[in-house]
C-alpha cells in the first residue's frame, strides 16, 4: 500500500487552534482560565452530571477518587488484572493493597467472580467488608470499561451495595459510551458508580494532549476533589492550606483543546462505530479469529477494536503477527500484560484469574483512528487474513 497506518492518532479538525490561540492571546496558559471552566461545564452537560473537575490525567483522576473514597494505608481495593497499569498504581499511591479480579468475555471485570470473592473471602462487620484472611477492610472496587465496552454495572453495583464498597469507574477509554436499556438506560460510563474518571491522553477518543477529569454522584465531593487538585489552597492571597493537596490541575491551554475536541465527540463516535462495523463485515469470514463485540443494550464509543486470534499458544506467536503487520505498514498492539504478574504486584492477591490469562495471549488491537479510510480498513483486514492464515 506504500503508507503507514497508525493504531490511533488524535484528530484536530475543529476549533483547536482557534481556541488555543485565544487562550494564549489572553495570557491564560497555566492552571487557571475560562477554558477550564468551559470544559468542565461542557462535560457536565454532555454526561448529565452535576459536577466535573478537570485534572492533569486519568491517573490523577483515579488517585483523587481513591482519596475521596477514604482509601487509607492498609485498606484493600478490588481491581482488574486485565487493564493498563495506571488503573492500579493509584491504589499503591495510597499505600493500599490491590486485589486482582478476573475478566469475563467483555474483557471487563467479571461480576460473578467479584461476588464469589466477597461471599467466600470476606465478611461484613459493622457495615464494613473485611477480608477474612488478613483482617483488612476492602473499601472500594475500580471497574475499567475496557476499550469503550461497558462493564456489567447492574451486577457490580448490586454487589457493591451489598458489601458497602465504593465504586470508582475507570471510564478513561469510554467517554460517550452509555446504556440504551435496562436499569441504567441513558447513563454514561463514569456516571453510575460513586466516581468516574476520564482520560484525554493523545490516543483517547478526544484529547487535551494530556489531561483528565473526574465526576461523581455527590457534587460536594467532586468540588472537594477540585480543591485537592489545586494544592488545597484555602486562601488565594495568603497561601493558607488546611489539607494535603496535589498539583493535579489541568492547564487552560489543554482545556482549550479539550473544548474543541468535545464539540467533535459525537462525530468521532459515529466514525468509530462505522469503522468498527466495516471491520466486522470484512472479518466475518475470518476463520482464525473474531472481532470482539460490545455489550448488548449499550451504545459504545468503540474506542479500540479487539481481535481475538485463535490457536495462538504464546506471546511469541502474537508478537510475530504484530511484527509482520508492522513490516507491512500496519501498526497494531497486544493487549496489556496482566498486572498481577508484573514485578511490583506479584505478592498481591489474585482471585481465580483464568479468562484474563487466555485473553492476554491472543488479542491484538487494530488501527482505529477517526481519520482512517475505508480503503485502509480493507487493506488491514486483508493483511490480517493473509498473515494469520499462514
C-alpha positions as CSV (number, residue, x, y, z in Angstrom):
1,X,0.0,0.0,0.0
2,X,3.0,2.2,0.5
3,X,1.8,4.1,3.5
4,X,1.8,3.7,7.3
5,X,-1.5,3.1,9.1
6,X,-1.1,4.1,12.7
7,X,-3.0,2.4,15.6
8,X,-4.7,5.5,17.0
9,X,-3.8,9.2,16.5
10,X,-5.5,12.4,17.5
11,X,-7.8,14.3,15.2
12,X,-7.6,18.1,15.1
13,X,-10.1,19.1,12.5
14,X,-12.2,21.5,14.6
15,X,-11.6,24.7,16.6
16,X,-8.5,23.5,18.5
17,X,-6.1,26.1,17.0
18,X,-8.6,28.9,17.3
19,X,-9.3,28.3,21.0
20,X,-5.6,27.7,21.9
21,X,-4.6,31.0,20.1
22,X,-7.4,32.7,22.1
23,X,-6.1,31.3,25.4
24,X,-2.5,32.4,24.6
25,X,-3.7,35.9,23.5
26,X,-5.5,36.3,26.8
27,X,-2.3,35.2,28.6
28,X,-4.1,32.4,30.4
29,X,-2.0,29.4,29.7
30,X,-1.4,27.7,33.0
31,X,-3.7,26.2,35.8
32,X,-6.4,28.8,35.6
33,X,-8.6,30.4,32.9
34,X,-12.0,30.4,31.3
35,X,-11.4,27.3,29.1
36,X,-11.0,25.0,32.2
37,X,-14.4,26.2,33.4
38,X,-15.9,25.8,29.9
39,X,-14.6,22.3,29.5
40,X,-16.0,21.3,32.9
41,X,-19.4,22.8,32.2
42,X,-19.5,21.2,28.7
43,X,-18.7,17.8,30.2
44,X,-21.3,18.2,32.9
45,X,-23.9,19.0,30.2
46,X,-22.8,16.1,28.0
47,X,-22.7,13.5,30.8
48,X,-25.8,14.8,32.7
49,X,-23.9,15.2,35.9
50,X,-23.9,18.0,38.5
51,X,-20.2,18.5,38.7
52,X,-16.9,17.7,36.8
53,X,-13.4,18.5,37.9
54,X,-10.8,18.7,35.2
55,X,-7.3,17.5,36.1
56,X,-3.9,16.6,34.9
57,X,-4.5,13.0,33.7
58,X,-6.7,10.0,34.0
59,X,-4.3,8.6,36.6
60,X,-4.7,11.8,38.6
61,X,-8.5,11.4,38.4
62,X,-8.3,7.9,39.7
63,X,-6.0,8.9,42.5
64,X,-8.2,11.8,43.6
65,X,-11.3,9.5,43.5
66,X,-9.5,7.0,45.8
67,X,-8.6,9.8,48.2
68,X,-12.2,11.0,48.3
69,X,-13.4,7.4,48.9
70,X,-11.3,7.4,52.0
71,X,-8.9,4.7,50.9
72,X,-6.1,4.6,53.5
73,X,-2.9,2.7,54.1
74,X,-3.7,-0.9,54.8
75,X,-7.1,-0.9,53.0
76,X,-7.8,-3.2,50.1
77,X,-9.2,-2.2,46.7
78,X,-10.5,-4.7,44.2
79,X,-9.1,-4.1,40.7
80,X,-8.9,-5.8,37.3
81,X,-5.7,-7.5,36.3
82,X,-6.5,-7.1,32.5
83,X,-6.1,-3.4,32.1
84,X,-3.4,-0.7,31.8
85,X,-1.4,-0.5,35.0
86,X,-2.3,3.2,35.5
87,X,-5.7,1.9,36.7
88,X,-4.0,0.2,39.6
89,X,-0.9,2.2,40.6
90,X,-3.0,4.9,42.4
91,X,-4.1,2.2,44.9
92,X,-0.4,2.0,45.9
93,X,-0.1,5.8,46.0
94,X,-2.5,5.5,48.9
95,X,-0.4,2.6,50.4
96,X,-3.4,0.3,50.0
97,X,-3.3,-3.2,48.6
98,X,-4.9,-4.2,45.3
99,X,-6.8,-7.5,45.0
100,X,-6.8,-8.6,41.3
101,X,-10.0,-9.8,39.7
102,X,-10.6,-11.8,36.5
103,X,-12.4,-10.6,33.4
104,X,-15.4,-12.0,31.7
105,X,-15.9,-12.3,27.9
106,X,-16.3,-8.5,27.6
107,X,-12.7,-8.1,28.9
108,X,-14.2,-6.1,31.8
109,X,-14.3,-7.2,35.4
110,X,-16.2,-10.5,36.0
111,X,-19.1,-9.8,38.4
112,X,-19.6,-13.5,39.1
113,X,-16.1,-13.8,40.5
114,X,-16.4,-10.5,42.2
115,X,-19.4,-11.8,44.1
116,X,-17.7,-15.1,44.8
117,X,-14.7,-13.3,46.3
118,X,-16.9,-11.1,48.5
119,X,-19.1,-14.1,49.5
120,X,-16.3,-16.5,50.3
121,X,-13.2,-14.4,51.2
122,X,-14.9,-11.5,53.0
123,X,-17.5,-10.9,55.7
124,X,-19.5,-7.9,56.8
125,X,-18.5,-6.4,60.2
126,X,-20.4,-3.2,61.3
127,X,-21.2,-2.5,57.6
128,X,-17.6,-2.9,56.6
129,X,-16.3,-5.5,54.1
130,X,-13.5,-7.3,55.9
131,X,-11.1,-9.7,54.2
132,X,-11.1,-12.7,56.4
133,X,-7.6,-13.9,55.8
134,X,-5.9,-10.5,56.5
135,X,-8.4,-8.6,58.6
136,X,-8.1,-5.6,56.2
137,X,-11.1,-3.6,55.1
138,X,-12.0,-3.9,51.4
139,X,-13.0,-0.3,50.8
140,X,-13.6,0.1,47.0
141,X,-13.6,-1.5,43.6
142,X,-12.2,0.0,40.5
143,X,-14.1,-1.0,37.4
144,X,-12.5,-0.4,34.0
145,X,-14.7,-0.1,30.9
146,X,-12.1,-1.7,28.6
147,X,-11.8,-0.4,25.1
148,X,-15.0,1.6,25.5
149,X,-17.1,-1.5,26.4
150,X,-19.3,-1.0,29.4
151,X,-18.8,-3.5,32.3
152,X,-21.8,-5.2,33.7
153,X,-22.6,-2.3,36.0
154,X,-26.0,-3.6,37.1
155,X,-24.5,-6.7,38.7
156,X,-21.4,-4.8,40.0
157,X,-23.5,-2.1,41.7
158,X,-25.7,-4.7,43.4
159,X,-22.6,-6.4,44.8
160,X,-21.1,-3.1,45.9
161,X,-24.3,-2.1,47.7
162,X,-24.5,-5.5,49.5
163,X,-20.9,-5.2,50.7
164,X,-20.7,-1.5,51.3
165,X,-18.0,-0.9,48.7
166,X,-17.3,2.4,46.9
167,X,-17.3,2.1,43.1
168,X,-14.8,4.0,41.0
169,X,-15.5,3.7,37.3
170,X,-12.3,3.9,35.2
171,X,-14.0,5.4,32.1
172,X,-10.7,6.6,30.7
173,X,-11.4,4.7,27.5
174,X,-15.2,5.0,27.4
175,X,-16.2,8.7,27.2
176,X,-19.5,8.7,25.3
177,X,-20.4,5.1,26.0
178,X,-23.8,4.7,27.6
179,X,-26.6,2.2,28.3
180,X,-29.6,2.1,25.9
181,X,-31.7,-0.2,28.0
182,X,-32.1,-1.7,31.4
183,X,-31.8,-0.1,34.9
184,X,-29.2,2.4,33.8
185,X,-30.7,3.3,30.4
186,X,-29.3,6.7,29.3
187,X,-26.5,6.6,31.9
188,X,-23.0,7.2,30.6
189,X,-19.9,5.3,31.6
190,X,-18.4,7.0,34.6
191,X,-21.7,8.3,35.9
192,X,-23.1,5.2,37.6
193,X,-20.6,4.5,40.4
194,X,-19.6,6.8,43.2
195,X,-16.9,8.4,41.0
196,X,-15.9,8.3,37.3
197,X,-12.5,9.0,35.8
198,X,-11.8,10.1,32.3
199,X,-8.6,10.5,30.3
200,X,-7.7,12.8,27.4
201,X,-4.4,11.3,26.5
202,X,-3.2,11.6,22.9
203,X,-4.7,8.3,21.8
204,X,-8.1,8.7,23.5
205,X,-11.3,9.4,21.6
206,X,-10.8,13.1,22.5
207,X,-7.6,14.6,23.7
208,X,-6.1,17.6,25.5
209,X,-2.6,16.3,24.8
210,X,-2.5,15.0,28.4
211,X,-5.3,15.5,30.8
212,X,-8.3,14.0,32.6
213,X,-11.4,14.7,34.5
214,X,-13.4,13.2,37.4
215,X,-17.1,13.2,38.2
216,X,-19.2,11.8,41.0
217,X,-22.7,11.4,42.3
218,X,-22.1,13.9,45.1
219,X,-21.3,17.4,43.8
220,X,-19.8,18.5,47.0
221,X,-17.3,15.6,46.9
222,X,-16.3,16.5,43.3
223,X,-15.8,20.1,44.4
224,X,-13.5,18.8,47.2
225,X,-11.6,16.9,44.6
226,X,-11.2,20.1,42.6
227,X,-9.9,21.8,45.8
228,X,-7.4,18.9,46.4
229,X,-6.2,19.1,42.8
230,X,-5.1,22.7,43.2
231,X,-2.8,22.2,46.2
232,X,-5.8,22.5,48.7
233,X,-5.4,26.3,48.7
234,X,-7.9,27.9,51.1
235,X,-6.9,31.5,50.5
236,X,-5.7,32.7,47.1
237,X,-3.9,35.7,48.6
238,X,-2.2,34.3,51.7
239,X,-1.5,30.7,50.8
240,X,-3.4,29.0,53.6
241,X,-3.7,25.2,53.3
242,X,-5.8,23.0,55.6
243,X,-5.2,19.7,53.8
244,X,-2.5,18.0,51.7
245,X,-3.2,18.9,48.1
246,X,-1.8,17.9,44.7
247,X,-0.6,19.6,41.6
248,X,-3.1,17.8,39.5
249,X,-4.9,20.7,37.8
250,X,-5.4,20.9,34.0
251,X,-3.9,23.9,32.2
252,X,-6.0,26.4,30.3
253,X,-4.3,25.6,27.0
254,X,-5.1,21.9,27.4
255,X,-8.7,22.8,28.3
256,X,-8.9,25.0,25.1
257,X,-8.0,21.9,23.0
258,X,-10.5,19.8,25.0
259,X,-13.4,22.2,24.5
260,X,-12.8,22.0,20.7
261,X,-12.5,18.2,20.9
262,X,-15.7,17.8,22.9
263,X,-17.5,19.7,20.1
264,X,-16.5,16.8,17.8
265,X,-17.1,13.9,20.2
266,X,-20.3,12.6,18.7
267,X,-18.9,12.8,15.2
268,X,-15.8,10.9,16.3
269,X,-18.1,8.2,17.9
270,X,-20.1,7.9,14.7
271,X,-16.9,7.3,12.7
272,X,-15.6,4.8,15.3
273,X,-18.8,2.8,15.1
274,X,-18.9,2.9,11.3
275,X,-15.3,1.8,11.0
276,X,-15.9,-1.0,13.6
277,X,-18.9,-2.2,11.6
278,X,-16.8,-2.2,8.4
279,X,-14.1,-4.3,10.1
280,X,-16.8,-6.6,11.4
281,X,-18.2,-7.1,7.9
282,X,-14.8,-7.7,6.3
283,X,-13.7,-10.1,9.1
284,X,-17.0,-12.0,9.2
285,X,-15.5,-15.0,7.3
286,X,-12.1,-14.8,9.2
287,X,-11.6,-18.4,10.4
288,X,-8.5,-17.6,12.5
289,X,-10.1,-15.2,14.8
290,X,-13.1,-12.9,15.7
291,X,-13.7,-9.3,16.3
292,X,-14.9,-8.9,19.9
293,X,-18.3,-7.3,20.2
294,X,-19.6,-4.6,22.6
295,X,-22.1,-5.2,25.3
296,X,-25.8,-5.5,24.2
297,X,-28.0,-2.8,25.5
298,X,-25.3,-0.2,25.2
299,X,-24.0,2.4,22.7
300,X,-20.3,2.1,22.8
301,X,-17.8,4.7,21.7
302,X,-16.0,1.8,20.0
303,X,-12.7,3.4,21.1
304,X,-10.5,0.3,20.3
305,X,-11.2,-2.8,18.2
306,X,-10.1,-6.0,19.8
307,X,-9.4,-9.0,17.5
308,X,-9.2,-12.4,19.3
309,X,-6.9,-14.7,17.4
310,X,-7.5,-18.4,17.6
311,X,-4.7,-21.0,18.0
312,X,-2.2,-18.6,19.4
313,X,-0.3,-20.5,22.0
314,X,2.2,-18.0,23.3
315,X,3.2,-14.3,23.4
316,X,5.9,-15.2,20.8
317,X,3.2,-16.1,18.3
318,X,1.3,-12.9,18.9
319,X,4.4,-10.8,18.6
320,X,5.2,-12.5,15.3
321,X,1.9,-11.4,13.8
322,X,2.3,-7.9,15.2
323,X,5.8,-7.6,13.8
324,X,4.7,-8.8,10.3
325,X,1.9,-6.4,10.2
326,X,4.2,-3.6,11.3
327,X,6.6,-4.5,8.4
328,X,3.7,-4.0,6.0
329,X,2.9,-0.6,7.4
330,X,0.1,-1.6,9.8
331,X,0.5,-0.6,13.5
332,X,-1.3,-2.9,15.9
333,X,-0.6,-3.7,19.6
334,X,-1.0,-6.6,22.0
335,X,-3.3,-6.2,25.0
336,X,-1.7,-5.4,28.3
337,X,0.4,-7.8,30.3
338,X,-1.6,-9.0,33.4
339,X,-0.8,-6.6,36.2
340,X,-0.7,-9.2,39.0
341,X,2.2,-10.8,37.1
342,X,4.2,-7.6,37.0
343,X,7.1,-7.3,39.4
344,X,5.5,-4.6,41.7
345,X,2.4,-6.7,42.2
346,X,3.5,-10.3,42.3
347,X,2.9,-10.6,46.0
348,X,-0.6,-9.2,45.8
349,X,-3.7,-11.4,45.9
350,X,-5.2,-12.5,42.6
351,X,-8.5,-14.3,42.8
352,X,-9.2,-17.1,40.4
353,X,-7.7,-15.4,37.3
354,X,-8.4,-17.6,34.3
355,X,-10.0,-15.8,31.3
356,X,-7.6,-12.9,31.6
357,X,-4.7,-15.3,31.2
358,X,-6.2,-16.5,27.9
359,X,-7.1,-13.1,26.5
360,X,-3.7,-11.7,27.4
361,X,-2.1,-14.0,24.9
362,X,-4.4,-13.8,21.9
363,X,-5.8,-10.3,21.4
364,X,-4.5,-7.5,19.2
365,X,-5.9,-4.0,18.6
366,X,-6.5,-2.9,15.0
367,X,-6.0,0.6,13.6
368,X,-8.9,2.7,14.7
369,X,-8.1,6.4,14.2
370,X,-11.1,8.6,13.3
371,X,-9.3,9.6,10.2
372,X,-8.8,6.0,8.9
373,X,-10.4,5.5,5.4
374,X,-12.4,2.6,4.2
375,X,-9.6,1.7,1.8
376,X,-7.2,1.5,4.7
377,X,-9.6,-0.7,6.7
378,X,-9.9,-3.0,3.7
379,X,-6.2,-3.3,3.5
380,X,-5.7,-4.0,7.2
381,X,-8.4,-6.7,7.1
382,X,-7.0,-8.4,4.0
383,X,-3.5,-8.3,5.5
384,X,-4.6,-9.8,8.8
385,X,-6.3,-12.6,7.0
386,X,-3.2,-13.2,4.9
387,X,-0.7,-13.2,7.8
388,X,-2.8,-15.1,10.3
389,X,-3.7,-17.8,7.7
390,X,-0.2,-18.8,7.0
